[in-house]
Amino acid sequence: MITFDELNTQNHQITELSNVLLYLFKDRSMCDTDTACNLFFNYMDKVKDHLNVVDHLYTVLLQDQNQELHNVANNFMSGEQEIKKIIAQYTKEWCNKKKHAVVIADHEKFLKETGEVFNMILSRIQDETEKLYPLVRKVRGDSKHAA
């Protein structure tokens, strides 16, 4: 069972890594360092893991008879699928998973796309915090345990 505190910790870690990576990646020479690559792959793993954990929250909303809650759950689920699709395309273009490396041919394009993907993920985290978590708290009647 996961708590809201754990979800918020995950959100904080993802946000922090986003900010650090965006700062590091501005300098082209940092993009090829082992440290930046490790942080980047750690970030991607945290995002993937977080999305998988949040999956369990939708069930809470879908079990309720309220159609508005069903709509919120469905919107989050479809948004999650879109995010996963975009991340898959992004990592296919910029990552060599076998070599555990970021492969950058065009730094400006990489920065632009990285910023877009990270901002999309940060926006999702904000929506979870402001919309999804409060609804799950309300439906469950539990302000500590999310699922």
VEXRORO-756001 format. One line per 2 residues: their letters; for each residue x, y, z of C-alpha. Coordinates in pm, whole numbers. Example, Ala and Ser with C-alpha at 12.3 -4.5 7.8 and 13.67 -1.06 7.14 Angstrom:
as	1230:-450:780 ~ 1367:-106:714
# end
This chain:
mi	0:0:0 ~ 136:343:-91
tf	82:661:106 ~ 31:1013:-19
de	358:1106:151 ~ 538:846:-62
ln	370:976:-378 ~ 468:1331:-287
tq	826:1217:-223 ~ 835:1056:-567
nh	699:1377:-720 ~ 963:1582:-539
qi	1245:1353:-656 ~ 1126:1368:-1017
te	1095:1747:-1000 ~ 1440:1782:-847
ls	1601:1557:-1107 ~ 1423:1749:-1385
nv	1568:2076:-1262 ~ 1920:1938:-1218
ll	1922:1766:-1556 ~ 1790:2068:-1743
yl	2064:2275:-1581 ~ 2337:2023:-1663
fk	2223:1962:-2019 ~ 2252:2332:-2108
dr	2626:2273:-2116 ~ 2693:2038:-2409
sm	3004:1895:-2246 ~ 2799:1776:-1948
cd	2564:1571:-2164 ~ 2822:1301:-2226
td	2934:1255:-1867 ~ 2862:934:-1681
ta	2713:1135:-1397 ~ 2461:1312:-1619
cn	2373:988:-1797 ~ 2323:806:-1467
lf	2099:1086:-1342 ~ 1908:1084:-1668
fn	1840:711:-1662 ~ 1755:732:-1292
ym	1506:1006:-1380 ~ 1345:797:-1653
dk	1318:498:-1418 ~ 1158:714:-1147
vk	902:852:-1393 ~ 816:503:-1518
dh	789:365:-1164 ~ 577:658:-1053
ln	333:618:-1341 ~ 300:250:-1259
vv	221:328:-895 ~ -33:595:-987
dh	-213:336:-1201 ~ -353:189:-878
ly	-526:515:-790 ~ -757:504:-1090
tv	-927:192:-954 ~ -1033:387:-646
ll	-1212:642:-865 ~ -1355:387:-1108
qd	-1511:182:-827 ~ -1725:479:-726
qn	-2061:527:-896 ~ -1996:896:-969
qe	-1954:957:-1344 ~ -1745:1267:-1283
lh	-1490:1055:-1096 ~ -1491:803:-1381
nv	-1420:1087:-1625 ~ -1127:1210:-1416
an	-983:858:-1395 ~ -1027:807:-1770
nf	-862:1141:-1847 ~ -563:1056:-1629
ms	-535:709:-1782 ~ -543:842:-2139
ge	-294:1113:-2044 ~ -66:850:-1896
qe	-75:647:-2216 ~ 14:956:-2418
ik	301:1038:-2181 ~ 437:685:-2208
ki	416:705:-2587 ~ 600:1039:-2597
ia	868:914:-2356 ~ 917:602:-2568
qy	967:814:-2882 ~ 1194:1054:-2697
tk	1417:780:-2551 ~ 1429:600:-2885
ew	1571:915:-3044 ~ 1810:1025:-2770
cn	1911:717:-2570 ~ 2125:414:-2623
kk	2002:188:-2344 ~ 2259:-84:-2415
kh	2546:159:-2369 ~ 2358:348:-2095
av	2425:670:-2281 ~ 2253:977:-2412
vi	2332:1017:-2782 ~ 2315:1376:-2903
ad	2371:1477:-3263 ~ 2190:1813:-3238
he	2228:1974:-2895 ~ 1974:2252:-2953
kf	1708:2003:-3065 ~ 1790:1778:-2770
lk	1754:2069:-2526 ~ 1424:2174:-2680
et	1274:1825:-2676 ~ 1408:1749:-2329
ge	1252:2068:-2197 ~ 919:1979:-2358
vf	917:1624:-2218 ~ 1025:1733:-1870
nm	766:2013:-1863 ~ 496:1768:-1970
il	594:1537:-1683 ~ 607:1825:-1435
sr	263:1939:-1550 ~ 134:1586:-1497
iq	278:1582:-1144 ~ 107:1911:-1068
de	-226:1775:-1198 ~ -188:1466:-983
te	-117:1675:-675 ~ -395:1926:-733
kl	-667:1704:-884 ~ -610:1329:-855
yp	-480:1297:-500 ~ -754:1514:-343
lv	-1024:1310:-519 ~ -872:981:-409
rk	-848:1114:-51 ~ -1212:1214:-61
vr	-1338:884:-209 ~ -1126:669:23
gd	-1195:884:325 ~ -828:838:411
sk	-582:1126:401 ~ -280:902:456
ha	-310:595:229 ~ -350:642:-146
a	-405:283:-253
# end
